[in-house]
Each structure stands twice: as structure tokens, then as C-alpha cells.
Amino acid sequence: MKNEKRSEVGVQALGKNIRVSATKIRRILDRIRGCSYREALVLPEFMPYKTCSLISQLILSAAANANANFGLNKSDLFISEARVDNSTYLRRFRPRAQGRSCPIKKPISKVIIRLDFNKVRDIDR
């Protein structure tokens, strides 16, 4: 099970403890999955969402990892995997009537962006 595809070089960036729900991040990742590196940097700039800057930072980080660790050219990279997972919840309590408390769950997400060095190929969106 180790290194099933050694011919493909994969570089990833991981964003942990992002205080945004997974559905809000997923709508951005669905648009950039399968795009080239340059196109994936341009697309979030024109989207009206707050989390686009976080996704752009992760794409830049993954490209910097590819350049520093493997010496790959950034223009030859494409996004092969963009995934978001639910992490834990930040729990808070809100006071309610008659001295009771009501829990509030604030979601935390984990984002993984994986870049591959290959021709840009179509991945099902």
C-alpha cells in the first residue's frame, strides 16, 4: 500500500483549525478542483466569499512546498485534490430563559489541497 504511484509527484498543503463550516469552504473547492495553478489563484479573487483568501494562501503554500522540496516549476502544477473535512466544534453556551443555557456549536474545518506535476487533466467536478 506504500507509494502505489511513484511516478506521480504529489505535494500538499494542510490547513488545520479553520473556523469556517465545511459547506462554505466546499463551494470554493468545487470550483478550483482540477484547474491549473494559475487558474486556481485567479478564480478565488473574483468570488464574493470571505474564505477565498484562506484557500488562496493554501494554494500558494502548496506551490511553495513543490518548489522548495522537489524543485518543480509552478506553471506545470495542477490541483488534483481539494478536500475539506469537518473537525471538532467550538462549544459555547448562550443564556436562555429561567436560568437555562443553550449550547452553540461553532464548526471547525480541515482543508487539504494536493498539487500534482503533470498535464492539466479533467477531473469530474
N, CA, C and O atoms as CSV, one atom per row, in Angstrom:
chain,resi,resn,atom,element,x,y,z
A,1,MET,N,N,0.810,-1.185,0.000
A,1,MET,CA,C,0.000,0.000,0.000
A,1,MET,C,C,0.859,1.257,0.000
A,1,MET,O,O,0.354,2.347,-0.269
A,2,LYS,N,N,2.126,1.126,0.292
A,2,LYS,CA,C,3.021,2.279,0.282
A,2,LYS,C,C,3.317,2.674,-1.145
A,2,LYS,O,O,3.612,1.832,-1.994
A,3,ASN,N,N,3.232,3.991,-1.401
A,3,ASN,CA,C,3.644,4.584,-2.676
A,3,ASN,C,C,3.124,3.793,-3.878
A,3,ASN,O,O,3.904,3.254,-4.662
A,4,GLU,N,N,1.801,3.731,-4.010
A,4,GLU,CA,C,1.212,2.992,-5.117
A,4,GLU,C,C,1.599,3.601,-6.461
A,4,GLU,O,O,1.821,2.881,-7.435
A,5,LYS,N,N,1.680,4.930,-6.511
A,5,LYS,CA,C,2.042,5.619,-7.752
A,5,LYS,C,C,3.306,6.419,-7.508
A,5,LYS,O,O,3.244,7.582,-7.108
A,6,ARG,N,N,4.421,5.815,-7.740
A,6,ARG,CA,C,5.678,6.525,-7.501
A,6,ARG,C,C,6.015,7.485,-8.631
A,6,ARG,O,O,6.786,8.426,-8.436
A,7,SER,N,N,5.440,7.255,-9.824
A,7,SER,CA,C,5.765,8.119,-10.946
A,7,SER,C,C,5.170,9.518,-10.782
A,7,SER,O,O,5.728,10.490,-11.291
A,8,GLU,N,N,4.041,9.627,-10.075
A,8,GLU,CA,C,3.420,10.923,-9.872
A,8,GLU,C,C,3.961,11.563,-8.597
A,8,GLU,O,O,4.010,10.936,-7.538
A,9,VAL,N,N,4.358,12.805,-8.723
A,9,VAL,CA,C,4.829,13.556,-7.576
A,9,VAL,C,C,3.654,14.355,-7.042
A,9,VAL,O,O,3.022,15.105,-7.786
A,10,GLY,N,N,3.358,14.201,-5.765
A,10,GLY,CA,C,2.251,14.938,-5.178
A,10,GLY,C,C,2.728,15.774,-4.012
A,10,GLY,O,O,3.466,15.300,-3.148
A,11,VAL,N,N,2.304,17.009,-3.997
A,11,VAL,CA,C,2.670,17.930,-2.930
A,11,VAL,C,C,1.373,18.460,-2.340
A,11,VAL,O,O,0.427,18.760,-3.069
A,12,GLN,N,N,1.332,18.573,-1.019
A,12,GLN,CA,C,0.090,19.031,-0.418
A,12,GLN,C,C,0.332,20.112,0.622
A,12,GLN,O,O,1.428,20.259,1.165
A,13,ALA,N,N,-0.726,20.858,0.877
A,13,ALA,CA,C,-0.746,21.849,1.946
A,13,ALA,C,C,-1.972,21.555,2.792
A,13,ALA,O,O,-3.037,21.222,2.274
A,14,LEU,N,N,-1.808,21.683,4.091
A,14,LEU,CA,C,-2.866,21.326,5.031
A,14,LEU,C,C,-3.201,22.535,5.887
A,14,LEU,O,O,-2.323,23.150,6.493
A,15,GLY,N,N,-4.462,22.860,5.927
A,15,GLY,CA,C,-4.937,23.948,6.776
A,15,GLY,C,C,-5.767,23.374,7.909
A,15,GLY,O,O,-6.836,22.811,7.674
A,16,LYS,N,N,-5.287,23.512,9.128
A,16,LYS,CA,C,-5.997,22.956,10.276
A,16,LYS,C,C,-6.676,24.067,11.056
A,16,LYS,O,O,-6.254,25.223,11.020
A,17,ASN,N,N,-7.730,23.698,11.758
A,17,ASN,CA,C,-8.449,24.578,12.682
A,17,ASN,C,C,-8.895,25.884,12.023
A,17,ASN,O,O,-8.688,26.970,12.565
A,18,ILE,N,N,-9.499,25.762,10.869
A,18,ILE,CA,C,-10.077,26.919,10.190
A,18,ILE,C,C,-11.495,27.093,10.710
A,18,ILE,O,O,-12.300,26.166,10.625
A,19,ARG,N,N,-11.810,28.249,11.238
A,19,ARG,CA,C,-13.072,28.483,11.928
A,19,ARG,C,C,-14.190,28.860,10.960
A,19,ARG,O,O,-14.830,29.901,11.109
A,20,VAL,N,N,-14.416,28.005,9.973
A,20,VAL,CA,C,-15.472,28.184,8.997
A,20,VAL,C,C,-16.104,26.819,8.774
A,20,VAL,O,O,-15.417,25.802,8.872
A,21,SER,N,N,-17.389,26.773,8.477
A,21,SER,CA,C,-18.037,25.493,8.256
A,21,SER,C,C,-17.557,24.877,6.945
A,21,SER,O,O,-17.110,25.580,6.039
A,22,ALA,N,N,-17.656,23.566,6.862
A,22,ALA,CA,C,-17.140,22.834,5.709
A,22,ALA,C,C,-17.944,23.133,4.445
A,22,ALA,O,O,-17.382,23.125,3.350
A,23,THR,N,N,-19.226,23.392,4.569
A,23,THR,CA,C,-20.031,23.670,3.380
A,23,THR,C,C,-19.649,24.993,2.734
A,23,THR,O,O,-19.734,25.129,1.514
A,24,LYS,N,N,-19.233,25.964,3.525
A,24,LYS,CA,C,-18.829,27.259,2.972
A,24,LYS,C,C,-17.494,27.155,2.237
A,24,LYS,O,O,-17.270,27.858,1.251
A,25,ILE,N,N,-16.623,26.290,2.709
A,25,ILE,CA,C,-15.335,26.103,2.027
A,25,ILE,C,C,-15.508,25.203,0.807
A,25,ILE,O,O,-14.834,25.387,-0.206
A,26,ARG,N,N,-16.403,24.241,0.906
A,26,ARG,CA,C,-16.593,23.270,-0.172
A,26,ARG,C,C,-17.068,23.926,-1.466
A,26,ARG,O,O,-16.727,23.456,-2.551
A,27,ARG,N,N,-17.852,25.007,-1.371
A,27,ARG,CA,C,-18.338,25.663,-2.588
A,27,ARG,C,C,-17.205,26.338,-3.362
A,27,ARG,O,O,-17.319,26.539,-4.571
A,28,ILE,N,N,-16.125,26.685,-2.686
A,28,ILE,CA,C,-14.964,27.253,-3.368
A,28,ILE,C,C,-14.088,26.141,-3.934
A,28,ILE,O,O,-13.599,26.239,-5.060
A,29,LEU,N,N,-13.893,25.088,-3.152
A,29,LEU,CA,C,-13.024,23.996,-3.582
A,29,LEU,C,C,-13.591,23.249,-4.784
A,29,LEU,O,O,-12.833,22.724,-5.600
A,30,ASP,N,N,-14.912,23.197,-4.901
A,30,ASP,CA,C,-15.509,22.538,-6.056
A,30,ASP,C,C,-15.199,23.277,-7.352
A,30,ASP,O,O,-15.131,22.663,-8.417
A,31,ARG,N,N,-15.013,24.582,-7.269
A,31,ARG,CA,C,-14.708,25.369,-8.460
A,31,ARG,C,C,-13.254,25.230,-8.893
A,31,ARG,O,O,-12.966,25.275,-10.089
A,32,ILE,N,N,-12.322,25.061,-7.941
A,32,ILE,CA,C,-10.905,25.054,-8.312
A,32,ILE,C,C,-10.343,23.651,-8.508
A,32,ILE,O,O,-9.214,23.509,-8.975
A,33,ARG,N,N,-11.088,22.628,-8.168
A,33,ARG,CA,C,-10.602,21.252,-8.306
A,33,ARG,C,C,-10.377,20.929,-9.780
A,33,ARG,O,O,-11.280,21.106,-10.598
A,34,GLY,N,N,-9.187,20.462,-10.121
A,34,GLY,CA,C,-8.847,20.101,-11.493
A,34,GLY,C,C,-8.283,21.238,-12.317
A,34,GLY,O,O,-7.935,21.026,-13.479
A,35,CYS,N,N,-8.177,22.428,-11.768
A,35,CYS,CA,C,-7.662,23.589,-12.508
A,35,CYS,C,C,-6.137,23.630,-12.438
A,35,CYS,O,O,-5.512,22.976,-11.604
A,36,SER,N,N,-5.572,24.410,-13.330
A,36,SER,CA,C,-4.133,24.626,-13.259
A,36,SER,C,C,-3.828,25.558,-12.094
A,36,SER,O,O,-4.732,26.140,-11.497
A,37,TYR,N,N,-2.553,25.691,-11.782
A,37,TYR,CA,C,-2.141,26.516,-10.642
A,37,TYR,C,C,-2.517,27.976,-10.852
A,37,TYR,O,O,-3.040,28.619,-9.942
A,38,ARG,N,N,-2.257,28.495,-12.026
A,38,ARG,CA,C,-2.562,29.905,-12.297
A,38,ARG,C,C,-4.057,30.186,-12.254
A,38,ARG,O,O,-4.498,31.199,-11.711
A,39,GLU,N,N,-4.820,29.282,-12.831
A,39,GLU,CA,C,-6.273,29.468,-12.843
A,39,GLU,C,C,-6.852,29.356,-11.437
A,39,GLU,O,O,-7.807,30.054,-11.096
A,40,ALA,N,N,-6.271,28.478,-10.625
A,40,ALA,CA,C,-6.754,28.306,-9.254
A,40,ALA,C,C,-6.431,29.518,-8.384
A,40,ALA,O,O,-7.111,29.753,-7.386
A,41,LEU,N,N,-5.420,30.281,-8.738
A,41,LEU,CA,C,-5.131,31.511,-7.999
A,41,LEU,C,C,-6.049,32.654,-8.411
A,41,LEU,O,O,-6.367,33.522,-7.597
A,42,VAL,N,N,-6.473,32.659,-9.660
A,42,VAL,CA,C,-7.296,33.752,-10.164
A,42,VAL,C,C,-8.762,33.580,-9.756
A,42,VAL,O,O,-9.421,34.561,-9.412
A,43,LEU,N,N,-9.275,32.364,-9.790
A,43,LEU,CA,C,-10.698,32.136,-9.518
A,43,LEU,C,C,-11.166,32.649,-8.156
A,43,LEU,O,O,-12.192,33.327,-8.110
A,44,PRO,N,N,-10.486,32.374,-7.052
A,44,PRO,CA,C,-11.000,32.862,-5.760
A,44,PRO,C,C,-10.974,34.383,-5.601
A,44,PRO,O,O,-11.679,34.926,-4.750
A,45,GLU,N,N,-10.172,35.072,-6.407
A,45,GLU,CA,C,-10.126,36.531,-6.282
A,45,GLU,C,C,-11.438,37.192,-6.672
A,45,GLU,O,O,-11.775,38.263,-6.168
A,46,PHE,N,N,-12.175,36.553,-7.569
A,46,PHE,CA,C,-13.416,37.147,-8.064
A,46,PHE,C,C,-14.657,36.537,-7.428
A,46,PHE,O,O,-15.775,36.829,-7.855
A,47,MET,N,N,-14.482,35.708,-6.431
A,47,MET,CA,C,-15.622,35.156,-5.709
A,47,MET,C,C,-15.921,36.032,-4.494
A,47,MET,O,O,-14.996,36.566,-3.882
A,48,PRO,N,N,-17.189,36.186,-4.136
A,48,PRO,CA,C,-17.552,37.122,-3.059
A,48,PRO,C,C,-17.537,36.524,-1.657
A,48,PRO,O,O,-18.262,36.997,-0.782
A,49,TYR,N,N,-16.729,35.498,-1.426
A,49,TYR,CA,C,-16.753,34.810,-0.141
A,49,TYR,C,C,-15.548,35.189,0.712
A,49,TYR,O,O,-14.480,35.511,0.193
A,50,LYS,N,N,-15.736,35.145,2.023
A,50,LYS,CA,C,-14.689,35.518,2.966
A,50,LYS,C,C,-13.542,34.504,2.971
A,50,LYS,O,O,-12.388,34.874,3.187
A,51,THR,N,N,-13.856,33.236,2.734
A,51,THR,CA,C,-12.845,32.182,2.850
A,51,THR,C,C,-11.953,32.056,1.621
A,51,THR,O,O,-11.044,31.226,1.612
A,52,CYS,N,N,-12.185,32.847,0.599
A,52,CYS,CA,C,-11.361,32.754,-0.611
A,52,CYS,C,C,-9.898,33.097,-0.338
A,52,CYS,O,O,-9.000,32.519,-0.951
A,53,SER,N,N,-9.659,34.018,0.564
A,53,SER,CA,C,-8.270,34.371,0.879
A,53,SER,C,C,-7.555,33.217,1.575
A,53,SER,O,O,-6.362,33.010,1.357
A,54,LEU,N,N,-8.268,32.468,2.407
A,54,LEU,CA,C,-7.665,31.306,3.067
A,54,LEU,C,C,-7.294,30.223,2.060
A,54,LEU,O,O,-6.237,29.600,2.166
A,55,ILE,N,N,-8.162,30.005,1.091
A,55,ILE,CA,C,-7.894,28.994,0.068
A,55,ILE,C,C,-6.726,29.433,-0.808
A,55,ILE,O,O,-5.890,28.610,-1.179
A,56,SER,N,N,-6.660,30.712,-1.139
A,56,SER,CA,C,-5.531,31.217,-1.941
A,56,SER,C,C,-4.204,31.041,-1.212
A,56,SER,O,O,-3.195,30.708,-1.831
A,57,GLN,N,N,-4.201,31.263,0.102
A,57,GLN,CA,C,-2.986,31.066,0.883
A,57,GLN,C,C,-2.551,29.605,0.885
A,57,GLN,O,O,-1.356,29.316,0.831
A,58,LEU,N,N,-3.510,28.680,0.946
A,58,LEU,CA,C,-3.164,27.255,0.913
A,58,LEU,C,C,-2.614,26.844,-0.448
A,58,LEU,O,O,-1.699,26.024,-0.521
A,59,ILE,N,N,-3.158,27.401,-1.520
A,59,ILE,CA,C,-2.640,27.095,-2.858
A,59,ILE,C,C,-1.209,27.611,-3.004
A,59,ILE,O,O,-0.348,26.921,-3.549
A,60,LEU,N,N,-0.963,28.822,-2.517
A,60,LEU,CA,C,0.397,29.371,-2.560
A,60,LEU,C,C,1.357,28.543,-1.718
A,60,LEU,O,O,2.509,28.346,-2.104
A,61,SER,N,N,0.893,28.058,-0.573
A,61,SER,CA,C,1.735,27.248,0.293
A,61,SER,C,C,2.082,25.915,-0.351
A,61,SER,O,O,3.223,25.461,-0.262
A,62,ALA,N,N,1.106,25.282,-1.000
A,62,ALA,CA,C,1.366,24.011,-1.674
A,62,ALA,C,C,2.344,24.195,-2.833
A,62,ALA,O,O,3.201,23.342,-3.063
A,63,ALA,N,N,2.218,25.301,-3.561
A,63,ALA,CA,C,3.148,25.564,-4.663
A,63,ALA,C,C,4.552,25.858,-4.144
A,63,ALA,O,O,5.539,25.461,-4.763
A,64,ALA,N,N,4.643,26.549,-3.018
A,64,ALA,CA,C,5.957,26.809,-2.428
A,64,ALA,C,C,6.587,25.508,-1.934
A,64,ALA,O,O,7.801,25.334,-2.037
A,65,ASN,N,N,5.778,24.596,-1.400
A,65,ASN,CA,C,6.293,23.287,-0.997
A,65,ASN,C,C,6.821,22.514,-2.203
A,65,ASN,O,O,7.862,21.863,-2.113
A,66,ALA,N,N,6.115,22.580,-3.325
A,66,ALA,CA,C,6.553,21.880,-4.531
A,66,ALA,C,C,7.863,22.450,-5.056
A,66,ALA,O,O,8.734,21.710,-5.513
A,67,ASN,N,N,7.995,23.764,-4.989
A,67,ASN,CA,C,9.208,24.401,-5.488
A,67,ASN,C,C,10.387,24.147,-4.558
A,67,ASN,O,O,11.490,23.865,-5.026
A,68,ALA,N,N,10.174,24.243,-3.254
A,68,ALA,CA,C,11.273,24.102,-2.304
A,68,ALA,C,C,11.709,22.648,-2.125
A,68,ALA,O,O,12.906,22.365,-2.071
A,69,ASN,N,N,10.753,21.727,-2.034
A,69,ASN,CA,C,11.095,20.334,-1.727
A,69,ASN,C,C,11.466,19.515,-2.954
A,69,ASN,O,O,12.335,18.647,-2.878
A,70,PHE,N,N,10.809,19.784,-4.096
A,70,PHE,CA,C,11.034,18.954,-5.276
A,70,PHE,C,C,11.618,19.729,-6.449
A,70,PHE,O,O,11.997,19.126,-7.454
A,71,GLY,N,N,11.699,21.048,-6.343
A,71,GLY,CA,C,12.238,21.853,-7.426
A,71,GLY,C,C,11.333,21.901,-8.647
A,71,GLY,O,O,11.822,22.020,-9.770
A,72,LEU,N,N,10.033,21.813,-8.450
A,72,LEU,CA,C,9.088,21.801,-9.561
A,72,LEU,C,C,8.745,23.222,-9.984
A,72,LEU,O,O,8.741,24.148,-9.173
A,73,ASN,N,N,8.461,23.372,-11.263
A,73,ASN,CA,C,8.047,24.665,-11.794
A,73,ASN,C,C,6.561,24.880,-11.484
A,73,ASN,O,O,5.752,23.971,-11.670
A,74,LYS,N,N,6.210,26.053,-11.022
A,74,LYS,CA,C,4.831,26.319,-10.611
A,74,LYS,C,C,3.860,26.297,-11.783
A,74,LYS,O,O,2.680,25.998,-11.598
A,75,SER,N,N,4.328,26.605,-12.970
A,75,SER,CA,C,3.424,26.650,-14.125
A,75,SER,C,C,2.983,25.257,-14.576
A,75,SER,O,O,2.004,25.132,-15.311
A,76,ASP,N,N,3.693,24.203,-14.145
A,76,ASP,CA,C,3.345,22.846,-14.546
A,76,ASP,C,C,2.459,22.133,-13.529
A,76,ASP,O,O,2.156,20.953,-13.704
A,77,LEU,N,N,2.044,22.817,-12.484
A,77,LEU,CA,C,1.253,22.181,-11.431
A,77,LEU,C,C,-0.239,22.333,-11.694
A,77,LEU,O,O,-0.676,23.298,-12.320
A,78,PHE,N,N,-1.012,21.370,-11.209
A,78,PHE,CA,C,-2.459,21.472,-11.232
A,78,PHE,C,C,-3.011,20.886,-9.938
A,78,PHE,O,O,-2.336,20.106,-9.267
A,79,ILE,N,N,-4.210,21.253,-9.598
A,79,ILE,CA,C,-4.839,20.806,-8.352
A,79,ILE,C,C,-5.513,19.474,-8.600
A,79,ILE,O,O,-6.521,19.401,-9.302
A,80,SER,N,N,-4.962,18.433,-8.029
A,80,SER,CA,C,-5.523,17.105,-8.222
A,80,SER,C,C,-6.533,16.752,-7.139
A,80,SER,O,O,-7.454,15.970,-7.375
A,81,GLU,N,N,-6.361,17.325,-5.956
A,81,GLU,CA,C,-7.282,17.009,-4.865
A,81,GLU,C,C,-7.480,18.257,-4.014
A,81,GLU,O,O,-6.518,18.912,-3.613
A,82,ALA,N,N,-8.721,18.566,-3.752
A,82,ALA,CA,C,-9.074,19.667,-2.855
A,82,ALA,C,C,-10.189,19.141,-1.974
A,82,ALA,O,O,-11.303,18.901,-2.440
A,83,ARG,N,N,-9.883,18.962,-0.697
A,83,ARG,CA,C,-10.816,18.285,0.198
A,83,ARG,C,C,-10.954,19.066,1.495
A,83,ARG,O,O,-9.994,19.661,1.984
A,84,VAL,N,N,-12.152,19.054,2.037
A,84,VAL,CA,C,-12.412,19.683,3.327
A,84,VAL,C,C,-13.117,18.662,4.209
A,84,VAL,O,O,-14.029,17.965,3.766
A,85,ASP,N,N,-12.686,18.584,5.454
A,85,ASP,CA,C,-13.262,17.664,6.423
A,85,ASP,C,C,-13.724,18.439,7.643
A,85,ASP,O,O,-13.130,19.447,8.026
A,86,ASN,N,N,-14.795,17.947,8.240
A,86,ASN,CA,C,-15.240,18.541,9.498
A,86,ASN,C,C,-14.286,18.130,10.607
A,86,ASN,O,O,-13.866,16.976,10.686
A,87,SER,N,N,-13.960,19.056,11.432
A,87,SER,CA,C,-13.122,18.772,12.588
A,87,SER,C,C,-14.019,18.861,13.816
A,87,SER,O,O,-15.199,18.516,13.742
A,88,THR,N,N,-13.500,19.302,14.906
A,88,THR,CA,C,-14.288,19.408,16.122
A,88,THR,C,C,-15.166,20.656,16.087
A,88,THR,O,O,-15.139,21.422,15.123
A,89,TYR,N,N,-15.930,20.845,17.132
A,89,TYR,CA,C,-16.760,22.032,17.280
A,89,TYR,C,C,-16.246,22.861,18.445
A,89,TYR,O,O,-15.802,22.327,19.462
A,90,LEU,N,N,-16.314,24.154,18.279
A,90,LEU,CA,C,-16.018,25.070,19.368
A,90,LEU,C,C,-17.337,25.265,20.111
A,90,LEU,O,O,-18.306,25.761,19.535
A,91,ARG,N,N,-17.377,24.883,21.369
A,91,ARG,CA,C,-18.639,24.892,22.112
A,91,ARG,C,C,-18.744,26.135,22.975
A,91,ARG,O,O,-17.847,26.453,23.755
A,92,ARG,N,N,-19.845,26.820,22.820
A,92,ARG,CA,C,-20.173,27.980,23.619
A,92,ARG,C,C,-21.579,27.812,24.165
A,92,ARG,O,O,-22.361,27.016,23.644
A,93,PHE,N,N,-21.902,28.560,25.213
A,93,PHE,CA,C,-23.233,28.482,25.799
A,93,PHE,C,C,-23.862,29.863,25.839
A,93,PHE,O,O,-23.200,30.849,26.164
A,94,ARG,N,N,-25.133,29.928,25.511
A,94,ARG,CA,C,-25.875,31.169,25.498
A,94,ARG,C,C,-26.934,31.123,26.593
A,94,ARG,O,O,-27.655,30.132,26.705
A,95,PRO,N,N,-27.038,32.151,27.385
A,95,PRO,CA,C,-28.070,32.148,28.427
A,95,PRO,C,C,-29.476,32.230,27.819
A,95,PRO,O,O,-29.711,32.966,26.861
A,96,ARG,N,N,-30.383,31.473,28.386
A,96,ARG,CA,C,-31.765,31.442,27.926
A,96,ARG,C,C,-32.694,31.796,29.081
A,96,ARG,O,O,-32.251,32.221,30.148
A,97,ALA,N,N,-33.937,31.619,28.857
A,97,ALA,CA,C,-34.939,31.997,29.852
A,97,ALA,C,C,-34.880,31.089,31.075
A,97,ALA,O,O,-34.542,29.910,30.973
A,98,GLN,N,N,-35.211,31.650,32.225
A,98,GLN,CA,C,-35.321,30.948,33.500
A,98,GLN,C,C,-34.005,30.301,33.925
A,98,GLN,O,O,-34.005,29.223,34.521
A,99,GLY,N,N,-32.892,30.951,33.623
A,99,GLY,CA,C,-31.596,30.483,34.098
A,99,GLY,C,C,-31.029,29.291,33.348
A,99,GLY,O,O,-30.024,28.725,33.779
A,100,ARG,N,N,-31.631,28.899,32.257
A,100,ARG,CA,C,-31.122,27.759,31.478
A,100,ARG,C,C,-30.057,28.241,30.503
A,100,ARG,O,O,-29.925,29.434,30.226
A,101,SER,N,N,-29.306,27.275,29.994
A,101,SER,CA,C,-28.301,27.611,28.985
A,101,SER,C,C,-28.543,26.756,27.750
A,101,SER,O,O,-29.050,25.638,27.844
A,102,CYS,N,N,-28.182,27.285,26.615
A,102,CYS,CA,C,-28.375,26.607,25.339
A,102,CYS,C,C,-27.011,26.495,24.651
A,102,CYS,O,O,-26.327,27.507,24.498
A,103,PRO,N,N,-26.600,25.299,24.235
A,103,PRO,CA,C,-25.286,25.167,23.599
A,103,PRO,C,C,-25.276,25.721,22.176
A,103,PRO,O,O,-26.259,25.608,21.444
A,104,ILE,N,N,-24.157,26.318,21.803
A,104,ILE,CA,C,-23.920,26.791,20.443
A,104,ILE,C,C,-22.669,26.085,19.954
A,104,ILE,O,O,-21.622,26.137,20.599
A,105,LYS,N,N,-22.785,25.417,18.799
A,105,LYS,CA,C,-21.643,24.717,18.230
A,105,LYS,C,C,-21.114,25.520,17.055
A,105,LYS,O,O,-21.827,25.746,16.077
A,106,LYS,N,N,-19.869,25.950,17.153
A,106,LYS,CA,C,-19.224,26.682,16.072
A,106,LYS,C,C,-18.280,25.717,15.353
A,106,LYS,O,O,-17.347,25.208,15.973
A,107,PRO,N,N,-18.497,25.454,14.066
A,107,PRO,CA,C,-17.727,24.416,13.370
A,107,PRO,C,C,-16.289,24.838,13.072
A,107,PRO,O,O,-15.988,26.015,12.876
A,108,ILE,N,N,-15.416,23.831,13.047
A,108,ILE,CA,C,-14.007,23.994,12.698
A,108,ILE,C,C,-13.703,23.005,11.579
A,108,ILE,O,O,-14.152,21.861,11.638
A,109,SER,N,N,-12.955,23.418,10.565
A,109,SER,CA,C,-12.693,22.588,9.401
A,109,SER,C,C,-11.207,22.356,9.194
A,109,SER,O,O,-10.359,23.072,9.727
A,110,LYS,N,N,-10.918,21.323,8.395
A,110,LYS,CA,C,-9.552,20.993,7.998
A,110,LYS,C,C,-9.544,20.883,6.478
A,110,LYS,O,O,-10.345,20.140,5.911
A,111,VAL,N,N,-8.649,21.613,5.809
A,111,VAL,CA,C,-8.608,21.666,4.350
A,111,VAL,C,C,-7.304,21.058,3.862
A,111,VAL,O,O,-6.233,21.350,4.394
A,112,ILE,N,N,-7.403,20.204,2.840
A,112,ILE,CA,C,-6.231,19.590,2.217
A,112,ILE,C,C,-6.256,19.936,0.737
A,112,ILE,O,O,-7.237,19.664,0.045
A,113,ILE,N,N,-5.175,20.538,0.254
A,113,ILE,CA,C,-5.028,20.841,-1.170
A,113,ILE,C,C,-3.780,20.120,-1.662
A,113,ILE,O,O,-2.686,20.304,-1.127
A,114,ARG,N,N,-3.964,19.296,-2.690
A,114,ARG,CA,C,-2.873,18.498,-3.225
A,114,ARG,C,C,-2.611,18.911,-4.671
A,114,ARG,O,O,-3.528,18.962,-5.490
A,115,LEU,N,N,-1.362,19.202,-4.967
A,115,LEU,CA,C,-0.942,19.575,-6.312
A,115,LEU,C,C,-0.146,18.434,-6.918
A,115,LEU,O,O,0.638,17.782,-6.230
A,116,ASP,N,N,-0.348,18.193,-8.203
A,116,ASP,CA,C,0.425,17.194,-8.929
A,116,ASP,C,C,1.135,17.861,-10.094
A,116,ASP,O,O,0.710,18.895,-10.611
A,117,PHE,N,N,2.225,17.234,-10.485
A,117,PHE,CA,C,3.040,17.723,-11.587
A,117,PHE,C,C,2.705,16.861,-12.794
A,117,PHE,O,O,3.147,15.717,-12.902
A,118,ASN,N,N,1.932,17.419,-13.680
A,118,ASN,CA,C,1.521,16.672,-14.852
A,118,ASN,C,C,0.775,17.629,-15.760
A,118,ASN,O,O,0.636,18.811,-15.444
A,119,LYS,N,N,0.298,17.130,-16.875
A,119,LYS,CA,C,-0.560,17.951,-17.711
A,119,LYS,C,C,-1.878,18.193,-16.985
A,119,LYS,O,O,-2.299,17.379,-16.162
A,120,VAL,N,N,-2.512,19.287,-17.285
A,120,VAL,CA,C,-3.809,19.587,-16.684
A,120,VAL,C,C,-4.798,18.588,-17.248
A,120,VAL,O,O,-4.982,18.500,-18.462
A,121,ARG,N,N,-5.432,17.840,-16.368
A,121,ARG,CA,C,-6.378,16.853,-16.826
A,121,ARG,C,C,-7.744,17.142,-16.227
A,121,ARG,O,O,-7.860,17.793,-15.189
A,122,ASP,N,N,-8.755,16.656,-16.884
A,122,ASP,CA,C,-10.119,16.915,-16.437
A,122,ASP,C,C,-10.481,15.954,-15.322
A,122,ASP,O,O,-10.374,14.736,-15.466
A,123,ILE,N,N,-10.906,16.516,-14.224
A,123,ILE,CA,C,-11.384,15.747,-13.080
A,123,ILE,C,C,-12.853,16.082,-12.929
A,123,ILE,O,O,-13.246,17.239,-13.076
A,124,ASP,N,N,-13.658,15.091,-12.641
A,124,ASP,CA,C,-15.100,15.322,-12.503
A,124,ASP,C,C,-15.359,16.358,-11.448
A,124,ASP,O,O,-14.905,16.230,-10.311
A,125,ARG,N,N,-16.083,17.380,-11.818
A,125,ARG,CA,C,-16.409,18.452,-10.879
A,125,ARG,C,C,-17.774,18.241,-10.324
A,125,ARG,O,O,-18.239,19.038,-9.510
